[in-house]
């Protein structure tokens, strides 16, 4: 089989790496699999019979920076100047002599078939040369054509070699929705539950987030639940809510999908943030969901409710937020509410507090601005600069140019 116009042929940096290694490399794994199903690869992995020391020597001579990121497994990472593929992993062909969880004793080989047989799934053991000719040692092409997720060899053994393969199995079930869910495989995954906490948080997050973002995410999550694996990561998951959300908003983003898998209490949000190490921007966004009642019926929404939602979540994902609420509370009336939300005007907040700087301490100014902002929200953004300025003077007790900062250093109000 041939890959038509492989994506790597357009990357000069990868072309140079292949040339420097005397074409003694093949593309392998996800970049080959994705290319065959018409999906643009996210990253590039290469396999070679050359030892890591030789790979490093050849590439560093030509100015590449090579990092020994997985030297115990024969893997080095080459940093490129490509914006598309800034890093390329190159792994020496190997046999896994003894594996336990993630620890492996390996031996290098020059046999491509031996290297293929130690991999996880048949479609991940496909190799391709630079021009796109595919080499298949495990029936991966046929499994791809049939949309089947199949372990290489004995599934139980493959899982015991690396427990991350449990999560990868569920991720690929989400990607290949026609693949049968076999009871034997679910049993093997269930047997691995005591060992799953041993997987690093980073690797766990990477696999689960890929699963949750997939088009067929519900199928993968449902299979996790059937195997008893889901409560380990999402103990409060409501699968009907998650399923409804994906039907209502198929392109909804990762954070809203995570929210659908949580009951969204302050406690659950704190756990969600800590467990998955969400960024500050993600934390701010998901915490805002706590400001709204997810179980509120569409007929109970006021104009101010919609305005606040529009301000907090902007137009780019307001429809997705309303779809999340609809998934939780599937009542009649959401379509009208979504249509109404399209016509909401979002005027600017015209208060900076700069005029109060000489009269108020920084900490108090922040509290004052928050109170003024809340007032602006309550007016659906209609309050202009003059009205907001007057309101700030009223609640602070400060008349600009008249009253100095209070001796106590405190505002005469509590936030």
TILUM-728579 format. One record per residue (C-alpha): y, x, z. Coordinates in Angstrom, 1 decimal, padded with zeros to 4 digits. Example, Ala and Ser with C-alpha at 12.3 -4.5 7.8 and 13.67 -1.06 7.14 Angstrom:
BEGIN
node yy -004.5; xx 012.3; zz 007.8
node yy -001.1; xx 013.7; zz 007.1
This chain:
BEGIN
node yy 000.0; xx 000.0; zz 000.0
node yy 003.5; xx 001.1; zz -000.7
node yy 006.8; xx 000.4; zz 001.2
node yy 009.5; xx -000.5; zz -001.2
node yy 012.7; xx 001.6; zz -000.7
node yy 011.9; xx 002.9; zz 002.8
node yy 015.0; xx 002.9; zz 005.0
node yy 014.6; xx 006.5; zz 005.9
node yy 015.0; xx 007.7; zz 002.3
node yy 018.7; xx 006.8; zz 002.6
node yy 019.2; xx 009.0; zz 005.7
node yy 020.2; xx 012.6; zz 004.7
node yy 019.4; xx 013.9; zz 008.2
node yy 015.9; xx 012.5; zz 008.2
node yy 015.4; xx 013.8; zz 004.7
node yy 016.4; xx 017.3; zz 005.9
node yy 014.0; xx 017.1; zz 008.9
node yy 011.1; xx 016.3; zz 006.6
node yy 012.1; xx 019.1; zz 004.2
node yy 012.3; xx 021.7; zz 007.1
node yy 008.9; xx 020.7; zz 008.3
node yy 007.6; xx 021.3; zz 004.8
node yy 006.7; xx 017.6; zz 004.4
node yy 004.0; xx 018.0; zz 007.0
node yy 005.0; xx 014.8; zz 008.7
node yy 004.4; xx 011.1; zz 008.4
node yy 006.4; xx 008.1; zz 009.7
node yy 004.4; xx 006.1; zz 012.2
node yy 004.4; xx 003.1; zz 014.4
node yy 007.2; xx 000.5; zz 014.6
node yy 009.2; xx 001.9; zz 011.7
node yy 006.3; xx 001.5; zz 009.3
node yy 005.2; xx -001.8; zz 010.8
node yy 008.7; xx -003.3; zz 010.6
node yy 009.3; xx -001.9; zz 007.1
node yy 006.1; xx -003.7; zz 005.9
node yy 007.2; xx -007.1; zz 007.3
node yy 010.8; xx -006.8; zz 005.9
node yy 012.5; xx -006.0; zz 009.2
node yy 014.9; xx -003.1; zz 009.4
node yy 013.5; xx -000.5; zz 011.9
node yy 015.5; xx 000.1; zz 015.1
node yy 014.3; xx 003.7; zz 015.4
node yy 012.2; xx 006.4; zz 013.7
node yy 009.1; xx 008.0; zz 015.0
node yy 007.3; xx 010.9; zz 013.2
node yy 003.8; xx 012.4; zz 013.6
node yy 002.8; xx 015.9; zz 012.6
node yy -000.1; xx 018.3; zz 013.0
node yy 002.5; xx 021.0; zz 013.9
node yy 002.7; xx 022.0; zz 017.6
node yy 005.9; xx 021.1; zz 019.5
node yy 006.9; xx 024.7; zz 019.7
node yy 006.8; xx 025.1; zz 015.9
node yy 008.7; xx 021.8; zz 015.3
node yy 011.4; xx 023.0; zz 017.7
node yy 011.6; xx 026.4; zz 016.2
node yy 011.9; xx 025.2; zz 012.6
node yy 014.5; xx 022.6; zz 013.4
node yy 016.7; xx 024.6; zz 015.8
node yy 017.0; xx 027.4; zz 013.2
node yy 018.8; xx 024.9; zz 011.0
node yy 021.2; xx 023.6; zz 013.7
node yy 019.3; xx 020.6; zz 015.0
node yy 019.3; xx 020.1; zz 018.8
node yy 015.7; xx 019.5; zz 020.0
node yy 015.0; xx 018.0; zz 023.5
node yy 011.5; xx 018.4; zz 025.1
node yy 011.6; xx 014.7; zz 026.2
node yy 007.8; xx 014.2; zz 026.3
node yy 006.4; xx 017.7; zz 026.0
node yy 003.3; xx 016.9; zz 028.1
node yy 002.4; xx 014.4; zz 025.4
node yy 003.4; xx 016.6; zz 022.5
node yy 006.7; xx 014.8; zz 021.9
node yy 010.2; xx 016.2; zz 021.2
node yy 013.4; xx 014.3; zz 020.4
node yy 015.6; xx 015.6; zz 017.6
node yy 019.3; xx 014.7; zz 017.8
node yy 020.8; xx 014.0; zz 014.4
node yy 024.3; xx 013.4; zz 013.1
node yy 023.2; xx 010.1; zz 011.6
node yy 024.9; xx 006.9; zz 013.0
node yy 022.0; xx 004.8; zz 011.9
node yy 019.3; xx 007.0; zz 013.5
node yy 021.0; xx 009.3; zz 016.0
node yy 017.6; xx 010.4; zz 017.5
node yy 014.2; xx 010.9; zz 016.0
node yy 011.0; xx 011.4; zz 018.0
node yy 008.4; xx 013.8; zz 016.7
node yy 004.9; xx 013.8; zz 018.2
node yy 002.1; xx 016.2; zz 017.5
node yy -001.2; xx 014.6; zz 016.5
node yy -003.4; xx 014.3; zz 019.5
node yy -006.5; xx 012.9; zz 021.2
node yy -006.2; xx 011.4; zz 024.6
node yy -009.1; xx 013.0; zz 026.5
node yy -008.5; xx 011.2; zz 029.8
node yy -006.0; xx 008.4; zz 030.6
node yy -005.1; xx 006.5; zz 033.7
node yy -002.2; xx 004.1; zz 033.7
node yy 000.3; xx 006.4; zz 032.1
node yy -001.1; xx 009.8; zz 033.0
node yy -003.0; xx 011.4; zz 030.2
node yy -004.9; xx 014.6; zz 029.5
node yy -004.5; xx 015.4; zz 025.8
node yy -005.7; xx 017.8; zz 023.2
node yy -003.9; xx 018.5; zz 019.9
node yy -005.6; xx 017.8; zz 016.6
node yy -005.0; xx 018.0; zz 012.9
node yy -007.0; xx 014.8; zz 012.3
node yy -004.8; xx 011.8; zz 011.5
node yy -007.6; xx 009.3; zz 012.1
node yy -008.2; xx 010.7; zz 015.7
node yy -004.5; xx 010.3; zz 016.3
node yy -004.6; xx 006.7; zz 015.1
node yy -007.6; xx 005.7; zz 017.3
node yy -005.7; xx 006.6; zz 020.5
node yy -002.9; xx 004.1; zz 019.7
node yy -002.5; xx 000.6; zz 021.1
node yy -002.5; xx -002.0; zz 018.2
node yy -003.8; xx -001.7; zz 014.7
node yy -000.4; xx -002.3; zz 013.0
node yy 001.1; xx 000.4; zz 015.2
node yy -001.4; xx 003.0; zz 013.8
node yy 000.0; xx 002.8; zz 010.3
node yy 001.4; xx 006.0; zz 008.8
node yy 003.7; xx 006.5; zz 005.8
node yy 004.9; xx 009.5; zz 003.9
node yy 008.5; xx 010.0; zz 002.9
node yy 008.1; xx 008.1; zz -000.3
node yy 006.5; xx 005.1; zz 001.4
node yy 002.8; xx 005.5; zz 000.7
node yy 001.0; xx 003.9; zz 003.7
node yy -002.1; xx 005.3; zz 005.4
node yy -004.3; xx 002.8; zz 007.3
node yy -007.2; xx 004.0; zz 009.5
node yy -007.7; xx 000.8; zz 011.7
node yy -007.2; xx -002.2; zz 009.5
node yy -003.5; xx -002.6; zz 010.5
node yy -002.4; xx -003.8; zz 007.0
node yy -004.8; xx -006.7; zz 007.0
node yy -003.8; xx -007.6; zz 010.6
node yy -000.2; xx -007.6; zz 009.5
node yy -000.9; xx -009.8; zz 006.6
node yy -002.8; xx -012.2; zz 008.8
node yy -000.2; xx -012.0; zz 011.5
node yy -002.8; xx -011.0; zz 014.1
node yy -002.2; xx -008.9; zz 017.2
node yy -005.3; xx -006.8; zz 017.7
node yy -006.0; xx -003.9; zz 020.0
node yy -007.6; xx -000.8; zz 018.6
node yy -011.1; xx -000.6; zz 020.1
node yy -011.7; xx -002.1; zz 023.6
node yy -008.7; xx -004.0; zz 024.9
node yy -009.5; xx -003.3; zz 028.6
node yy -009.7; xx 000.4; zz 028.0
node yy -006.5; xx 000.4; zz 026.0
node yy -004.7; xx -001.4; zz 028.8
node yy -006.1; xx 000.9; zz 031.5
node yy -004.8; xx 003.9; zz 029.5
node yy -001.2; xx 002.5; zz 029.7
node yy -000.4; xx -000.7; zz 031.6
node yy 002.8; xx -001.1; zz 029.6
node yy 000.5; xx -002.4; zz 026.8
node yy 000.2; xx -005.6; zz 028.7
node yy 003.9; xx -006.3; zz 028.2
node yy 003.7; xx -005.0; zz 024.6
node yy 000.9; xx -007.5; zz 023.9
node yy 003.1; xx -010.4; zz 025.0
node yy 006.0; xx -009.1; zz 023.0
node yy 004.0; xx -008.9; zz 019.8
node yy 002.7; xx -012.4; zz 020.4
node yy 006.3; xx -013.5; zz 020.3
node yy 006.8; xx -011.5; zz 017.1
node yy 003.6; xx -012.6; zz 015.3
node yy 003.5; xx -016.3; zz 016.2
node yy 000.3; xx -017.1; zz 014.1
node yy -001.8; xx -014.7; zz 016.1
node yy -004.5; xx -016.4; zz 018.2
node yy -004.1; xx -016.1; zz 022.0
node yy -007.5; xx -014.9; zz 023.0
node yy -008.8; xx -015.7; zz 026.5
node yy -010.5; xx -012.3; zz 026.7
node yy -007.2; xx -010.6; zz 026.2
node yy -005.4; xx -012.8; zz 028.8
node yy -008.2; xx -012.0; zz 031.3
node yy -007.7; xx -008.2; zz 030.6
node yy -003.9; xx -008.7; zz 031.2
node yy -004.5; xx -010.6; zz 034.4
node yy -006.8; xx -007.8; zz 035.7
node yy -003.9; xx -005.4; zz 035.2
node yy -001.4; xx -007.3; zz 037.4
node yy -001.8; xx -005.1; zz 040.5
node yy -000.9; xx -002.1; zz 038.4
node yy 002.1; xx -003.5; zz 036.5
node yy 004.6; xx -002.6; zz 039.3
node yy 003.8; xx 001.1; zz 038.6
node yy 005.6; xx 000.9; zz 035.3
node yy 009.1; xx 002.3; zz 035.4
node yy 012.0; xx -000.2; zz 035.5
node yy 013.4; xx 001.2; zz 032.3
node yy 010.2; xx 000.8; zz 030.3
node yy 009.6; xx -002.6; zz 031.8
node yy 013.1; xx -003.8; zz 030.9
node yy 012.9; xx -002.4; zz 027.4
node yy 009.7; xx -004.3; zz 026.6
node yy 010.6; xx -007.6; zz 028.3
node yy 014.1; xx -007.8; zz 026.9
node yy 012.7; xx -007.3; zz 023.4
node yy 010.3; xx -010.1; zz 024.1
node yy 013.0; xx -012.4; zz 025.4
node yy 015.2; xx -011.7; zz 022.4
node yy 012.4; xx -012.4; zz 019.9
node yy 012.4; xx -015.5; zz 017.7
node yy 009.1; xx -016.6; zz 019.2
node yy 010.0; xx -015.7; zz 022.8
node yy 008.7; xx -018.9; zz 024.2
node yy 005.2; xx -018.2; zz 023.0
node yy 005.2; xx -014.8; zz 024.5
node yy 006.6; xx -016.1; zz 027.8
node yy 004.0; xx -018.9; zz 027.8
node yy 001.2; xx -016.4; zz 027.3
node yy 002.5; xx -014.4; zz 030.2
node yy 002.4; xx -017.5; zz 032.3
node yy -001.1; xx -018.3; zz 031.3
node yy -002.2; xx -014.8; zz 032.3
node yy -000.4; xx -015.1; zz 035.6
node yy 001.9; xx -012.2; zz 034.7
node yy 005.2; xx -014.1; zz 034.5
node yy 005.8; xx -014.7; zz 038.2
node yy 005.9; xx -011.0; zz 038.7
node yy 009.1; xx -010.8; zz 036.7
node yy 010.5; xx -014.4; zz 036.7
node yy 009.1; xx -016.2; zz 039.8
node yy 011.4; xx -019.3; zz 039.3
node yy 011.0; xx -019.6; zz 035.5
node yy 011.1; xx -023.2; zz 034.2
node yy 009.3; xx -023.0; zz 030.9
node yy 010.3; xx -026.4; zz 029.6
node yy 014.0; xx -025.5; zz 030.2
node yy 013.5; xx -022.2; zz 028.3
node yy 011.7; xx -024.0; zz 025.5
node yy 014.4; xx -026.6; zz 025.1
node yy 017.1; xx -024.0; zz 025.1
node yy 015.5; xx -022.1; zz 022.2
node yy 015.1; xx -025.3; zz 020.2
node yy 018.7; xx -026.3; zz 020.9
node yy 020.2; xx -022.9; zz 020.2
node yy 017.7; xx -020.6; zz 018.4
node yy 020.1; xx -017.8; zz 018.1
node yy 021.3; xx -017.8; zz 021.7
node yy 021.8; xx -014.3; zz 023.2
node yy 019.7; xx -012.4; zz 025.7
node yy 021.9; xx -013.1; zz 028.8
node yy 021.8; xx -016.9; zz 028.3
node yy 018.0; xx -016.7; zz 027.8
node yy 017.7; xx -014.8; zz 031.0
node yy 019.8; xx -017.5; zz 032.7
node yy 017.4; xx -020.1; zz 031.4
node yy 014.5; xx -018.3; zz 033.1
node yy 016.4; xx -018.4; zz 036.4
node yy 017.4; xx -021.2; zz 038.8
node yy 020.9; xx -019.6; zz 039.0
node yy 021.5; xx -019.6; zz 042.7
node yy 023.7; xx -016.8; zz 044.2
node yy 020.4; xx -015.3; zz 045.5
node yy 018.6; xx -015.4; zz 042.2
node yy 021.5; xx -014.0; zz 040.3
node yy 021.8; xx -011.1; zz 042.7
node yy 018.1; xx -010.4; zz 042.2
node yy 018.5; xx -010.7; zz 038.4
node yy 021.4; xx -008.2; zz 038.4
node yy 019.7; xx -005.7; zz 040.6
node yy 016.3; xx -005.9; zz 039.0
node yy 017.5; xx -005.5; zz 035.4
node yy 020.5; xx -003.3; zz 036.2
node yy 022.9; xx -005.5; zz 034.2
node yy 026.2; xx -003.9; zz 033.1
node yy 029.4; xx -004.9; zz 034.8
node yy 030.4; xx -007.1; zz 031.8
node yy 027.0; xx -008.8; zz 031.9
node yy 027.3; xx -009.3; zz 035.7
node yy 030.7; xx -010.9; zz 035.3
node yy 029.5; xx -013.2; zz 032.6
node yy 026.3; xx -014.4; zz 034.3
node yy 028.1; xx -014.8; zz 037.7
node yy 030.6; xx -017.2; zz 036.0
node yy 027.7; xx -019.6; zz 035.4
node yy 027.5; xx -020.1; zz 039.1
node yy 031.0; xx -021.7; zz 038.9
node yy 029.5; xx -024.7; zz 037.1
node yy 026.9; xx -027.3; zz 037.9
node yy 024.1; xx -027.0; zz 035.4
node yy 022.6; xx -030.4; zz 036.3
node yy 025.8; xx -032.3; zz 035.6
node yy 025.5; xx -035.1; zz 033.1
node yy 027.6; xx -034.9; zz 029.9
node yy 029.3; xx -038.2; zz 030.8
node yy 030.5; xx -036.6; zz 034.0
node yy 032.4; xx -033.8; zz 032.3
node yy 036.2; xx -033.9; zz 032.5
node yy 038.7; xx -032.4; zz 030.1
node yy 039.3; xx -029.7; zz 032.8
node yy 035.6; xx -028.9; zz 033.0
node yy 035.5; xx -028.2; zz 029.3
node yy 038.8; xx -026.2; zz 029.4
node yy 037.4; xx -024.0; zz 032.2
node yy 034.2; xx -023.5; zz 030.3
node yy 036.1; xx -022.6; zz 027.2
node yy 038.3; xx -020.1; zz 029.1
node yy 035.4; xx -018.4; zz 030.8
node yy 033.0; xx -018.3; zz 027.9
node yy 035.3; xx -018.4; zz 024.8
node yy 034.4; xx -020.1; zz 021.6
node yy 031.8; xx -017.5; zz 020.5
node yy 029.2; xx -018.8; zz 022.9
node yy 030.5; xx -022.0; zz 024.4
node yy 028.1; xx -024.0; zz 022.4
node yy 025.2; xx -021.9; zz 023.7
node yy 026.4; xx -022.5; zz 027.3
node yy 026.5; xx -026.2; zz 026.7
node yy 023.0; xx -025.9; zz 025.2
node yy 021.8; xx -024.2; zz 028.3
node yy 023.2; xx -027.0; zz 030.5
node yy 021.6; xx -029.6; zz 028.1
node yy 018.2; xx -027.8; zz 028.4
node yy 018.5; xx -028.2; zz 032.2
node yy 019.7; xx -031.8; zz 032.0
node yy 018.5; xx -033.3; zz 028.7
node yy 020.7; xx -036.4; zz 028.7
node yy 022.3; xx -038.3; zz 025.8
node yy 025.9; xx -037.3; zz 025.1
node yy 025.8; xx -033.5; zz 024.7
node yy 026.4; xx -033.7; zz 020.9
node yy 029.7; xx -035.5; zz 021.5
node yy 030.7; xx -033.0; zz 024.2
node yy 029.9; xx -030.0; zz 022.0
node yy 032.0; xx -031.5; zz 019.2
node yy 034.9; xx -032.2; zz 021.6
node yy 034.8; xx -028.6; zz 022.8
node yy 035.6; xx -027.4; zz 019.3
node yy 039.1; xx -028.8; zz 019.6
node yy 040.1; xx -027.1; zz 022.9
node yy 043.2; xx -025.0; zz 022.7
node yy 043.3; xx -021.8; zz 024.6
node yy 046.9; xx -020.8; zz 025.3
node yy 047.7; xx -017.5; zz 026.9
node yy 048.0; xx -017.1; zz 030.7
node yy 051.8; xx -016.2; zz 031.0
node yy 052.0; xx -014.7; zz 034.4
node yy 051.6; xx -011.0; zz 035.2
node yy 053.1; xx -010.8; zz 038.7
node yy 055.2; xx -007.8; zz 037.7
node yy 058.4; xx -009.4; zz 039.0
node yy 056.8; xx -009.6; zz 042.5
node yy 055.9; xx -005.9; zz 042.7
node yy 058.9; xx -004.8; zz 044.8
node yy 058.3; xx -007.6; zz 047.3
node yy 054.6; xx -007.7; zz 047.8
node yy 051.7; xx -005.3; zz 048.4
node yy 049.2; xx -004.6; zz 045.7
node yy 046.3; xx -006.3; zz 047.5
node yy 048.4; xx -009.4; zz 048.1
node yy 049.6; xx -009.4; zz 044.5
node yy 046.1; xx -009.7; zz 043.4
node yy 045.5; xx -012.7; zz 045.6
node yy 048.7; xx -014.3; zz 044.5
node yy 047.8; xx -013.8; zz 040.8
node yy 044.4; xx -015.4; zz 041.5
node yy 046.0; xx -018.4; zz 043.0
node yy 048.4; xx -018.8; zz 040.1
node yy 045.6; xx -018.4; zz 037.7
node yy 043.7; xx -021.2; zz 039.4
node yy 046.7; xx -023.4; zz 039.2
node yy 047.0; xx -022.6; zz 035.4
node yy 043.4; xx -023.6; zz 034.9
node yy 044.0; xx -026.9; zz 036.7
node yy 046.7; xx -027.7; zz 034.2
node yy 044.4; xx -027.1; zz 031.3
node yy 046.6; xx -024.1; zz 030.4
node yy 049.7; xx -026.2; zz 029.9
node yy 051.8; xx -024.5; zz 032.6
node yy 054.2; xx -022.1; zz 030.9
node yy 055.7; xx -018.9; zz 032.3
node yy 058.6; xx -020.7; zz 034.1
node yy 056.3; xx -023.2; zz 035.9
node yy 053.8; xx -020.4; zz 036.9
node yy 056.7; xx -018.3; zz 038.2
node yy 058.1; xx -021.1; zz 040.2
node yy 054.6; xx -021.9; zz 041.6
node yy 054.1; xx -018.2; zz 042.6
node yy 057.4; xx -018.3; zz 044.5
node yy 056.5; xx -021.5; zz 046.2
node yy 053.1; xx -020.4; zz 047.5
node yy 054.2; xx -016.9; zz 048.5
node yy 057.4; xx -018.0; zz 050.2
node yy 059.2; xx -015.2; zz 048.3
node yy 062.4; xx -015.8; zz 046.4
node yy 062.8; xx -013.0; zz 043.9
node yy 065.9; xx -011.0; zz 044.7
node yy 066.3; xx -012.7; zz 048.1
node yy 063.4; xx -012.3; zz 050.4
node yy 062.0; xx -008.8; zz 051.2
node yy 058.3; xx -008.3; zz 051.8
node yy 057.3; xx -009.9; zz 055.1
node yy 057.1; xx -007.6; zz 058.1
node yy 053.5; xx -008.5; zz 058.7
node yy 052.6; xx -007.3; zz 055.2
node yy 050.7; xx -010.6; zz 054.7
node yy 051.4; xx -013.6; zz 052.5
node yy 051.9; xx -016.9; zz 054.3
node yy 048.7; xx -018.3; zz 052.6
node yy 045.0; xx -017.6; zz 052.6
node yy 043.0; xx -017.3; zz 049.5
